Amino acid sequence: MQMTIEELESACDASLTLDFSRHPIEGPELSLWGLFYPLGFPTALRTNCPSILEFFREAWGVFERQFDTPPIRVDVHVVENASAECPPAPTHRLMRPLLVGVADLDNYSVADLQRNRTHITVSRAAVAHELYLRHFFLEASPLVHVATRFTTPIHAGCVSLNGCGVLLCGDSGAGKSTLSYACARAGWTYVTDDSTYLVHGADPHHVTGNCHLVRLRPPAAELFPELQGKPITPRVEGKPSLEIPTDSLPLSSRSQTARVNYFVFLNRRAGGTPALVPYSKDVARQYMRQVPYGSPDTLAVQYEAIERLLSLDVFELRYTDLDWAVDRLQQLAEVGW
């Protein structure tokens, strides 16, 4: 609040030192910082709240550096307000080059996709509601840059066997996570169960993902005995799920990256004889094109990356039996179609 003339006169008469170098509309100073590697990409975090550092460490601290890209910069200002209630879900708008998310006056984010930087302001009430904060603000803050500048995001799981990577594609509920996990239990290397990122660079088939977490629907516990009794993780959006760190599960191996050799679209609805059959590359193209967003320039790069990836064989896996599906994928990886 601005000082009155009378207050300024009194301060000057008393020889008080007045400091107007920081304007009242500026956010709090960000004195805390940390360096993290979400999906392997360097990210510098600054904040004024120790809890933000801890939340970031829990989400991204297990990832190792994989890529020498310019650092993503995330600034998180935590401000005081009178409310103790969880803020509403933010609404997002893409106003190139900015991606803006607004929940209310004290909870919003601005991602500058051109400058590789995200500014976030959240209230103490948001910090007190960790699930909300992490889902809507913190975990997304580096990924918007990874998914627009450095990679092409693909709605797919990914597993690899002896260096042969397979993308498992399909709508939500198609079985990507279940089949990814089943393969990993059977000796495959687990890369990710639902979100794969095609890395831009010399190798057009190089992908990365979150190999440190698996998300499964609660009925998966009926298929995999080791999941029985695991707590169901509440979610801010979507259905409740089992979200389990992979280091606590009986997986042969996991890797942050892989080289993809095949596309496989999952079809558990088809009747008749189980089969692996060729699938439309045009459908695969449109399936991948509907995910990316950003500037015309970055979209052009991503569409070119998709075209290079489509040099691979694309299949549809028709099945109802999970063990049969794992065996058929193993045959594909070991001897080809």
Secondary structure as UniProt FT lines:
FT   HELIX           5..13
FT   TURN            14..15
FT   TURN            24..25
FT   STRAND          32..36
FT   HELIX           38..40
FT   STRAND          43..47
FT   HELIX           50..60
FT   TURN            61..62
FT   STRAND          72..79
FT   STRAND          91..95
FT   TURN            96..97
FT   STRAND          98..104
FT   TURN            105..106
FT   STRAND          107..112
FT   TURN            113..116
FT   STRAND          117..123
FT   HELIX           124..128
FT   HELIX           130..133
FT   HELIX           134..138
FT   HELIX           140..145
FT   HELIX           146..150
FT   STRAND          151..161
FT   TURN            162..163
FT   STRAND          164..169
FT   TURN            172..173
FT   HELIX           176..185
FT   TURN            186..187
FT   STRAND          189..192
FT   STRAND          195..199
FT   TURN            204..205
FT   STRAND          206..209
FT   TURN            211..212
FT   STRAND          213..216
FT   HELIX           218..222
FT   HELIX           225..227
FT   TURN            228..229
FT   STRAND          241..245
FT   HELIX           246..248
FT   STRAND          253..254
FT   STRAND          257..267
FT   STRAND          275..278
FT   HELIX           281..289
FT   HELIX           296..309
FT   TURN            310..311
FT   STRAND          313..318
FT   HELIX           322..335
//
